[in-house]
Amino acid sequence: MGFCDYRYAGDGKRNEASKPYWLKGLHCGACPSLSLLARYLSRNIERPNTFVPRDLLLLRERFRVATPMIAFIAIYTAMCAFNFGFDVGNFGGVQAMQPFARKFGQLDPKTGLYFLPSYLSSVMTATPFFGKLIGALACGPICERWGRRAALAVLACISVVGVTLQTGATTTAQFTIGRIVNFAMTGFCIIVVPVYQAECTPPQLRGLTTSVIQMMIIVGQLVASLINLGTKSIPSDASWRIPVGLQLVMPAVLLALWPLVPESPRWLLARNREDDAKRALRRLQSGRLSEGELERALQTLRESLKDTQKGPWREVFDRNNRLRTWIAVVAMVGQQITGQAFVSQYAAVFYQRNGFASQALLFTMVSNVTGLAGTVLAWTVVDGFGRRPILLIGGFFMGAFLYIVGIVSTIHHPSRDARNLLVAAISLFNMAYNMSWAPVSYIVLGEVTNTRVREKTSLLACSISIVVTFLTSFTMPYLLNPGYAGLGGKVGFVYGSLCFAMNVAAYLVVPEMKGRSLEEIDALFAAGVPLRRFRGAVLPEEAAAAAAATAASVSVCEDDEEKRRSEKDVVIV
């Protein structure tokens, strides 16, 4: 994207020609009104006589575009993901508890312990993903017809119903149906949250706020593992009913805060609700902009919507969009096929069957802590280092750690050090996964889709991802357990190889989109820019500004109509 001169002119004001494009007139597809904050930013970023990369803005500088309402939206949408992580982490530990296995499983006469047979573990773990698919399919029409706020409200209500069914379950069928209903909530989450964030978050913060979703998923898993650790010694059914029932807390909070959530201004304006759109913009800006600035922001949003009417399904696969659809599918499939089911859903049972029975839940908690650390790292660096490097580096280490698990598992009588290495490798895999493919896949999904078919492309990619998740979750017990494939830890070779394969796919097709507005990304794809050259692609006015900054002699044209026409062209530097 080039370098930008931040030097001030002699009169104390910044040289207009030296401003980067996002400071001259940020055209943010997520919320174009935020472009007007560029004036504020240009007065507050001071780097005299230095050249700095536009894409390596300090974290504190990126936060300057945030308002209290934008921060609230980031937190609220992240809370939607909490129960998904809580449910996954909860069930991963609960199925290792003896009261739960006694309630729904069968007795192993050799050990005298109760356990869930492979078929039952597969059904109770994998079938809920059908609920996730149903939720994803239902969310799209609700988002388009009744808005993003409505989808968020439905999401919370569904979770209340699903958790209630699980908590009072007396049969395997009731518990599984409860999980299916609760997972419908996650289907809503993966559709509405990325779209809502993309429409209300400035590009400088889009990667960070999307990473918060994954952070809350892993926080949910960590909280669940801590609760499981605290209740595992209870000899009655309360040992598993308590952690399951506590899932009601988060949807209750979501419903309580829901009246404070603004609707997407873009969605409102697309339905000709201009007064409501203006009020939503005012709330997003937390009163920072004047009436005149709000009117100009609204006009910018109108103009950006002129050519972004919703396209039909065939447009998802036409020659202009099929590559973008493929990128979205690669990102979402890679998130689910690279071994996360082994670590997040079956790690506790795996530890239990490999000599760590008394420490299985403790090691699961440690794995969740390292996963949280990885998510926090992603949260802070994803907008600085970019999407591609984090995907590729994280994917490499994921594959390497899974191979270590596989190698240690080939030893017939591993030493204590070797077994500790196995536990460490699983925990480090979780860290690498949660700082790379877990959050970045959602970021890529939100950025790469064409604005005309964003909801449809997201629905397709997420639906394929859910099917892949079902297949991996359903087959995992058969791969792990004796009597079937019996691979045990050697399953690391299978999923480690898939990690490396997805890394190759990401290298070939995932472009670098950090710091780009949604309109800029549309322009790059429309111009046929090679995917691996996105990072060096700039719009003509950006190139002109950089050249003018170097020569210190060229002024910048401010004519809006000419600027809009020029956005259709792309220059590679």
Secondary structure, DSSP 8 states (H G I E B T S, - for coil): --EEE--B-TTSSB-GGGS-HHHHH---SS-GGGGGHHHHHHHH---TT-EEEGGG--HHHHGGG--HHHHHHHHHHHHHHHHHHHHHHHHHHHTTSHHHHHHHSEEETTTTEEE--HHHHHHHHHTHHHHHHHHHHHHHHHHHHH-HHHHHHHHHHHHHHHHHHHHT--SHHHHHHHHHHHHHHHHHHHHHHHHHHHHHS-HHHHHHHHHHHHHHHHHHHHHHHHHHHHHTT--STHHHHHHHHGGGHHHHHHHHHGGG----HHHHHHTT-HHHHHHHHHHHTTT-S-HHHHHHHHHHHHHHHHT-----GGGGGSTTTHHHHHHHHHHHHHHHSSSHHHHHHSHHHHHHTTT-GGGHHHHHHHHHHHHHHHHHHHHHHHHHH-HHHHHHHHHHHHHHHHHHHHHHHT-SS--HHHHHHHHHHHHHHHHHHHTTHHHHHHHHHHHHS-GGGHHHHHHHHHHHHHHHHHHHHHHHHHHHSTTTT--GGGHHHHHHHHHHHHHHHHHHH----TT--HHHHHHHHHTT--GGGGGGEE-HHHHHHHHHHHHT-------HHHHHHHTT--EE-
